[in-house]
Amino acid sequence: MATPVTTLTQDVRTVKTRASATALLKKLGIAVADYGNFITKAVDADDERPYAVDLGAARQSLVIVFAAKKMPARKVKGVASCDGPDIDETEALAAAAKPAKPAKAPRAVKRTVTSVALELIRAGQSNAEVFAALQAEFNLDDGKKSYPAWYRRHLRVRFGETYAEPAGSIPAKAPKAAPAGPALSPAEIVARDVAQAAVKKAAKARRVAVAA
């Protein structure tokens, strides 16, 4: 691909002091270390304006530097006190634009006890199944068997999500055994209750007497 060429007019400015010369180069954006490349001093000591500044060469060096560094195209600063036109190097740098950076891959979500427990409960697993999975993945001890029940309640209280234990996962409680001995008749039940009440009344009377 052909490199675009920028044509510059001859532009040399003479000034009285080196400070004035460096000020012109500073306005252009020339680096301090490069000032000596564009400033020459007249041999004749009687010259009133002994310092010559080659602004045309300075501008050309900026275009070359921008292209070499692949800097974004911009307009080179002009100098108000000189007759040379501003130089637009946009065309020279159009092909030097930086390519767009590739998008970063999304980070993998870290698996924790909480995230795994909530995931399994939402998937319909029982507390026993959830704890077995947590124990296998995170090496939990048996003292943490209550974790699945806690997370199940946490979903209900914190997020309003209710996930009941799957049917058949909770063992049914055995019915209470009937009291041993023959069944009492209604009259016997009344007599028993009266006797128990009398015992309680007598005990209360004794406590009152001791307190007095």
Secondary structure by P-SEA (a helix, b strand, c coil): cbbbbbbbcbbbbbbccaaaaaaaaaaaccccccccccbbbbcccccccccccaaaaaaaaaaaaaaaacccccccccccccccccccccccccccccccccccccccccccaaaaaaaaaaacccaaaaaaaaaaaccccccccaaaaaaaaaaaaacccccccccccbbbbccccccccccccaaaaaaaaaaaaaaaaaaaaaaaaaac
